[in-house]
Amino acid sequence: MKSKKALFNDLGLYFGDNEFLKGLNAKGVSNETYGRKSCIYFNARDKETRRNLEAFLAIKGYKVNRDYDRDGARIEVQVSYFKGDRWWE
C-alpha cells in the first residue's frame, strides 16, 4: 500500500501544480480512516479527468475504488494507514 505523501506527490505531477503538495490541506481533499483502512478523497474536475487519473494511479500502484461516486468526479484512493482526523468538503 502506498503512502498519502506519495499520492500527493504523484497528484502534483499529474496536475502540474503545487496545490497537492499541501497534503491534507489541499483544496478539495478530505480523508477518512475506517479502523485500519485509510482513504483520501478528492475531486478530479470532471468524469473524463477522473477516468484518466484513476488509470494513472492504478498504473502507479495505488488502490483506487472505481465504484466510489460512479457517476461523479470524486475519487477514493486507499493509502497506508494514518490517523485520519476528519471529513470535510
Secondary structure, 3 states (H helix, E strand, C coil): CCCHHHHHHHHHHHHCCCHHHHHHHCCCCEEEEECCEEEEEEECCCHHHHHHHHHHHHHCCCEECCCCCCCCCEEEEEECCCCCCCCCC
